Amino acid sequence: MTQRSGRRRGRLTVALAASVAVFAAACAGGAGATKDNAREYDTLPKQAGSPKNGGTATVALTPGLSPNFIYPYPPASANGTVIGRGLMWRSLYRPSGEGDKIVDAGSSLAEAPAYSPDRKTVTIKMKDYTWSNGAPVTAEDVVFSLALLKAALADSPANWSFYTPGQFPDGVTAEAAAPDTLTLKLETAYNPSYLLSMLTLLYVMPSKEWNIARTGGPHLDYTKPKNATAIYKYLTKESGSQSTFASNPLWQVVNGPYRLKAFDPTTGSFSLVANKSYSGPVKSRLDQIDFKAFTSAAAVLNQFKAGNLTVGTLDSGFITQIKALKAKGYNVYGAPAPARFDSLTINFKNTVDNFDKVIAQAYARQALQRLIDQQGYIASRGIYNGAGSLNYTTAGSGSPYPPEFGDDPPYPHDPAAAEKLLTDNGWKVVPDGSTTCARPGTGTGECGAGIPRGQTIGFTLASANTPAYVGARDVAFASAAKKLGIKVKIVTKALNYMYSNYGNTFAPAKKNEWAMQDNGSLYLAAGYPSSNTVFNTEGSFNLGSYRNAEADKLIDASTFGADAKVLSAEVTSLAKDLPVLFLPTPHTLVVWKDSLSGPPSSFNALLSFLYSPEQWYFHG
């Protein structure tokens, strides 16, 4: 589950995030892209040149997602994006950015976990890492970090978007059996793959320097919840002072490859310099990384054309510019990010025009899914511009947990089949008019519970104002629905507004403002894309209040059971029941100067917005 920011974008990384080998891949290697365009960006360049030391790389941040927080766990009230997440403070296990594995073992702070037979005791051996002040990174630092995460959740369950009450970190006790040995005691056993995905989200912070509740104050016993809460409140308060990000000594004690040099509170741009004491497997050859904030994709393109950017992403609307960028000395690579899926999120509690009653009917969701022309969206120059892949599941590209139906999606595009689903279930379909319920009732061939005679089908679709393909695909969907007598009113909203206001788990009073929403992408955990918290009934990120007993059972099995393979059954069940309407997965187009190189995996990880600039270098 990629976390890129606070309450909502947290689902987008680690933010993020995610992040989705879909049945379709047809899909996994860029299938669905037009043939000519695929030739232009579907090959990941090999590592090149002899490394040189020094230099500054300028990286374009995703437009509209400039950071405003530095402490790794921003409170929900901050709605914040964190500076250089994972570059200054590493998580216990570094996410892989690959679809077939959860962690990057080489750059993680610890060795692989060892489990007791009942999976309730987990022993973790720390590697030989040091803080930037020379002190060792110890198991005690992990204990401290878990205590602060619990303090954040005690303050508000909304403070961590991956949290479901009763689950991690609830019921987890951490002990430092030795400076290099961490023991986790679990009240409830977890699937090892799921727990590992959670530990990629546990950022390790300096216990000896941060265990204070005021500047210059005494060091506190953070194992006492009252003290942990005081420490958490102090750190988040300090993190609200953007003008002191680069000067506050707190934020200079890091265990990652970089430390903060400068931050611009006005724009959100920031600069990182190499942590000379970094003890990871690869130390930065680059002297500095400048992350530049942008308000639009067009501005990013202009800076690429001017040669002012070293690394960034290209909006698919500018796919025709790929040849020009290559001519200017840039590499361009694109593919669907692993563990990512795009969808229209359904609000099962919206009561306007009995939407909740209509959408509760499986046939209604199936009909709406069949109106989505995924191949057409991908090919359209006005939507994906060829840069997309088919997707009908939550699993993600390159996942080792594909659906059981293979390459045959349950509800492919078929408007005639959509019409038949409605007419077979009691509706009088009036193309370009108003389709109405002609046979109310709960029997065979009738509309379903709570749907009165004469009921129309119409609803509001909240559409994010960025990126451009979001609005374009929503217009295409509304147009197809109109042809079936279904009225879809599109309301365009700022992405940040949607993040803060359109989710029943945190903004229930807004439930009747949106019946569906399209806010871009959702990223689950690469390597183990469980939808725990997203589609289980009590999930903290169950935005549309989806409820399905079978899904709950399967999600519990993938979260707590010993067999990871059950995740394929979960993926299959959700694809068939449609908690959301699935859209094609856009390709992320990564651009970097050909004078910059490094392991191909480090550039592939940019598909998931996972940065590893310590692996990059300039060459002649």
N, C-alpha and C positions, 0 to 999 in steps of 0.2 A: 504494500500500500504506500504509494509514493506520497511523501508529505512535502508540499511546496509552501504551505502556509497554514494559517490558523484554523478556523472552524471548518470551512468548506474546502479550501484549496488543499487542506491536509490530505484529502483523498486524491487529489490530483497528482510523489516521490515518491516524498521521499518520498507535492506537493508534488501532492501530490501529490494522485497521482495515478495512476497507473493507468501507465500503464495505463482482441485481446486474445500452437498451431491450431487456429480456428478451423472448424469443420471446413471452412472455406479456404483453405488455401489451395485450394486454388490459391490462395491467399497468402501463404507465409512469405514468399519471396517477392512480393510486389505484384502478385496476380491481381487483375482488376485494373491495373494501370494501362494506359494506352501503350502500344508496342513501341512507338517512336520515343515517347518520353521516358519509358522504362530504360531504354538504352542509354539515356543521358544521365541517369542518377542511380541505377540499381546495383552498381559494383562498388564495394567498399575498397578504397585505395589501400595499397600495401604500405608498410612502413618504408620510409625513404631517407636517404642522405646520411651524412655523418653528423652526429649531434654537436652543436655548439653551446657553450655555456653563456647565459645572459640573455637579455632582451625582455621586452614587454609585450604581452599578448592582450589585445583588446577584444572583449567578448560582449556581444549584444545580448542583453537580457530580453526575455519574452515581453513584447509590448504590453503595457498595462499591469505588469507584475513586478514593479520595483519594490525592494524591501523597505521595511520600516521598523525592524526589530532585530536584536542581536542575540539575546538569550534564546537557547535552542527550543524552548517550549513557550511560545507566546500565548497569553491568555486569550480566550475567545473574544473578550471585549475589545482586544486590540485589532482583531481581524487582520493579523499581520503576516507578512512574508519575511522570512529570516535571511539575514545576510549570509551568503556563502555556506549554506547548510552542508555540513559534512566536510568542509574544507578547513575549518578551524578546530572544530570538535568532532571527532569521529564517533560514530555509533559503535557499540560493542562489536557488531559484525557489519562489515561494509556491504551494502547491496551490490548485486552483481551487474544489474542492467541487462542481463541476458534472460531469455525466456525459458531456458532449460535448467537454470540453477538459481538458488536464492541468494547466496553470498559470494563475494570475492574473497576467497580464503586467504590469499596472499596479502591483502591490505587490511585485514581485520585485526582488531586489538587482541583477539583471543583465539585459541585453538578450538576445534570443533567440540561441541558439548558431548559429555558422556552421561548416559541415563541409567538409572537403577531399573531393575526388571519391571517395577510397577510404574515407571516413568514419572514418579513424584519427587525424585531427588535428581538434580542435574548438577554435575560437576564441570566447571569451566576453568581451564588453565589459561592464565593471562600470558601474553607474549611480552617480550622485553622492550616495551615502549617507555618513553620519557616525556614529561611535560617540557614546555619551552624554557622553564626555569631550572631544568636539570633533574627534578624529582621524578621518581619512577611512577608510571601509571599502574595503580594497584587495584586489587579486588575491592578495597575499601572505597575507591572512587566510584565503582559500579554500585556498591551499596548506597552511597550518597546520592547518586543519580536516580536510583529507583525510589529512594525516600522523597526526593523533590518531585518526581512524577506523581507519586501518591498524594503529596501535599497539593499539587495543582488540581488533582481530581477531587480532593476533599473541598477545595475552594469552589469548584464548579465542575460537574461531569462534562461540560461542554469544552473544557480547556484542552482536551486531547481528542481529536476527531476519530481516533481508532478505538475508543473506549466503549465497551458495553458493560454496564454494572454487573458485578459478579464474575467478570472475566479479567484477564491480565490487565493491570498488575494486581488486581484483587486476589487475595489468597496466595500471594507469592511472597515468601520471606527470603531475603538475601543475607548471606553471612560471608565474611572473609575468613575462611578456614586458615589461610596463610596469605601473605602479601600478594602471592601470585596465584592463589586458588580461590575461586568463587563457588559457593554452594547455594543453589536455589532450592528451596523446599516449596512444593506445590500442593495445595489442598486438593486440587483437581488436576488429573493428568491431562496433558495436551498432546496432540499429534506433534511429533518432533519437528516436522516441516513447518507447521503453523507457528509453534513457539519460536523457531529460528527466525521466521519472518517478523515476529514481534520484536525480537532482540536486535534486528536491523534498525529499529526505530528508537532504541534506547541510547541516547547520546551520553557519552561519558564525560563528566565534568569534574573539575579539580576540587576534591573534598577539603583539602587543607587550606586553600585560599578562599573558597566561596562559602565556607560554613560560618558566615557572620550575618547579623540582622541589621547592621548599620556600619557605615564607613568607619574603620578604625575600632570597631566594637570587638567584644570578646568572641573567641571561637566556641561554637555551640555543639552540643551532642545532638547531631541530626537524626539519631535513631529514635529520639523522642518526637512524636508527631507535632507537638506544640512548637518545638524549635524548628523542625523542618518547614512548617507553615510560615514562621517568621522569616526564615532564610529565603523561601520562595518569594514572599511578598517583597522583600528587599531587592532581590535580583531582578524581578520583573519591573519594579519601580525604576531601578537604575537603567534598565533596558528601554525605558520610555524616554530617556534623555538622549535624543538622537545626536545632539551637538557634541556629546562627550563620548560617542562610540569609539573613536580612535584614540582618545586620551585617557579614558578610564583604565587604570591598571588591572581591574578585574578581567577585562576582555582580552588582555595580552597574554594570559596564561592559557596556552592551547596545547593540544596533543596532535593536531592535524598538520598537514604540510604547509599551512599558511597562517599568517596573522593579519589583522586589519591595519592598514596604513592610513586610509582616509575614507570618509563617508560624507556625501552631500545630502543633507536632509531635504533640500528643495526638490531634487530630482530622484534620489534613491540610488544614484551611481556610487560606486565604491571601488577601492583599490586594495588588493591583497599583496603582501610581499612574502617571500619565502621564510618559513620558520627554520632557521639555521640549526635548531636542535632537534628537528624531526627525525625520528628513529625508525620510520617505516621502511619498506623494502626499496622505495624509489624516492630520492630527494629531488626537489625541483631544480631543473636547470635554468628555468626562467627566473628572472629577478622579480618580476611583478606581473600581476594580472589586473587589468582595468575592466571592471564590469560596467557597461554603460546602459542606462535606462532609456527606453523609448516609449512614445505614446502611440505609435502606429507602425504597421508592417512596412508601409511605403517609406517611412523615414529610415528604417533599417536597410531597405534595398538601396536607397540613395547613398548611405554610408558605405555599403559594399562597393557600389560603383565608383565612389571616390577613393576607394582603397584604404579607408580609415578603420576598417574592422578586420580582425584576424579570424574570429570564430563567431558563428551565430546560426540562426535558423532563417529559412526563407518561406514566406507565406506561399501556399500552393497557387494562389492567384497570380503569382509572378513566375510561374513555371516556364514561361516562354523566355525568361531572362537567363536560364541556366547556361546556354551556349555563350552568352555575352560575359557571364561571370567567369566561366572557365577560360575564356579568352583573356581575361584580366588577371589570370593566375590563381583562381580559386578551385578547390575541389568541391564537388557537390555529391552528397550521398543521401538517399532517402529510403525509408521503409516504414511499415507500421511499428510503433513502439510495442514491446512485449507487455502483456498484461494490461493492455488498454482496450477499452471499448467505448464507443460513442452511442448515445441513445436518446430517445425522448423519454424522460422520466415521467411516469404516470402518477398523478395524485389520486389515490383511491378514496380520499376523504373529502374531495371537492363535491359539494352538494348542489351547485348551481345547475339548473335544468336537469336535475337528477343524474348528473354525470356519474356520481358514485355508483348508482344502480346500474347504469349502462355499462360502465367499464368493468364492473364486477363479473360480467358475463364473458366467459372465455372466448366465445365465438366473436364477440365484438372486438376484443384485442387481436384475435387472429385476422379478422377482416382488415383492421387498420394496419397491421404489419404487412399484409399483402399489398397494400397501396404504396409501400416504399420501394421504389425502383432503384435498388442499390447499384446495379450495373449502369443505369442511366445517370445516376448522381455522379458516379466515378468518371464517366466519360464526358460529362457536360463541362464545357469550357466556363460555364457560369457558376459551377459548384466546386467540384474537386479538381477540375482541369487535368484529369488523368491520374492524379496522385492519390490513389486510395486503393483499399482492398476490401473485398466482401467480408462481412462478419455478422454472425447471428448468435453469438454466445458471449458469455462473460470470461471465457478462458484466456483469450489473448493470443497474440502471435507467437509461435514457437513454444507454446506450452506443452509440457509432457502429459497434460490431462485433457485431451480432446473429447468432444462429445461422442456419444455412442452412435449417433446417426451419420457420422463420417462426413462425406461431401454432399449430402442431400439435406438441406435445411428444411425444417418442418413447415415453414410458411414463406416460400419465396414469392417474389412479386407476381401477382396475378389478379388484376382488377375484376375479372369475370368471376373468379373464385370468391373474392371478397363480397361481391354483390350476391352471390348464391348463399353465402353464409348468413347474410342479413335476411334475405327473402325466406330461407329455410327456417328462420327463427322468428317469424312473425312480423317482419318489417316490410312496408311498402316503399320501395326504392324509387325516388324521383330524381334522376340525374339533373344536376345543376339547379335543383329545387330544394325541397325539404323532405327528406326521408322520415317517415313516421311509423310508430308502432301501430300495426293494424290488428294484431292478435295478442292482447295482453294476457298474462298468466304465467304459470310456472311449469306447464306441461310441455310435452314434445311439440316443437313447431311454434312455441309461444315466446314472447319477448324476454320474460324472466321476472324475477321477484322485484316488486316495487316500481316497475315501469308501466305507467298508465297508457291507455289508448290515446293516440294522437301525440305521444311524446316524440320530439325531434332529437336529433343528435347534433350537438353543437358544443364547443368548448373553447377556452382561451389557452393559447400556447405562448408561454413566455420565452422569448428568443434572445439570446445574448447578442450584444452589439459587436462582439469580436470573438474569434476571427471571422472573416467575411463569409467563409463557407457555411457557417452556422445559419445565418439568416437566409442564405440562398437555398439550402436544403429544406428549411422549414417552409419557405414559400412553395417549393415544389411539392412537399407533402400536403399543404393546404389546398393546392390546386387539384391534386389527385382526389382528395376527400370531397371537394366541391362537386366533382363529376359523379360522385356517388350520393349526392344530396346531403353531405355532412359539412356543417359550417365550422370552420376553424378560424378563430380570430387571433391573429398574431399581434402580440404586444412586445415591442423591443425594449429591453432593459439593459442597463449597464451590468457588466459581469460582477462587479463588486456588490451591487445591490442584490443581485440574485443570490450570491454567496451568503449574504446576511439575512435575507428575508424569505427565501423560498425553500423551506424544508420543514416538514411537520414536526421533526424531532426537536427543533430549536425555535421555530416561529409558527406555532400552531394557529395563532390568531390570523395568519395570512393564508390559511388553507383554501379559502374561496377566491383568492386572487389569481390562482393558477391551477389549471387542470392538467397541463403537461408543461414541461420545461426542457429547453435545450441549452445547456451551459457548456457545451463542448465535450470534454473527455473525462473518463473516470479511469484511474490507474489502480489496479490491485497489485499484490506482491508478485513481482517477477519470479518465476520458478515455482510459486505455490499460490495461485490466484483464488484463494477462498473468498467467498462473498460474505463471510461473517462480518457483522455490523451493518452490511449494506442491504441485504434482503431477508435476514431473519426478522421475525415479528418484533422483537425487542431491540433490534439493532440500533445503535446510536446514530448511524448514518442512513437509516431507512427513511429517506426524505419523503417518499410518497405513501408511507404506511401500508406497504404490501404485506399481506398475510397469507401464508400457505403452510399447513401443518406438515406436508411432505417435505417442503423446502427446509423448514425448521429442523426436521429430523436429519436430513442429509447434511445440512450445514453443521449441526452438532457433531455428526460423525466425522466430517472433514476437520473439525476444530479439535475435538477431544479424542477421537478414535486412534487406534494404532496404525491403521492402514490408510496411507495417503491416496491410494488408487480410488477411494470412494469419491474423491473430488470430481472425477469424470461423471459420476452419477449425478452429483450436484449440478454440474455444468449442463448436463443433458436435461434435467428436470426444469431448470430455470429457462432454458431456451424454448422448451415446449409450453410452459405456462405463461411466459411473457410478463414479468414484473415491469418491464420497460419495452419500448419498441426499439428494435436494433437498427442502427444506421451503419453505413460503411465506415471503416476505420481510415481516417486520413493518414497519409504518409507524412512523417516529419522529415523535412528537407534540411539537412545539416550542411553548412558551408564553412570552409576554412581555407586559408591561404596555403598554396602548395609549398611555400617556404617553411611551413610548420608541419611537423610530423610527430609520430609516436605510435604505440601499438594500435592496430586497427580497432581493437576492442574498446579503447578509450574514446574513440570517435563514435563507435556504434552505441556506446552508453549515452551519448547525447540525445539519442531518440527518446530516452526517458528523463532527460534533463539532469543526468547524473554527470557531474563534472570531475575530471581527474587531470587537471593541468600539470600536476607534478610529473606526469608521464610524457609531457610534450616537450619539444625542443625545436629551435630554429636550425636550419641547415643551409648550406650554400647552394 
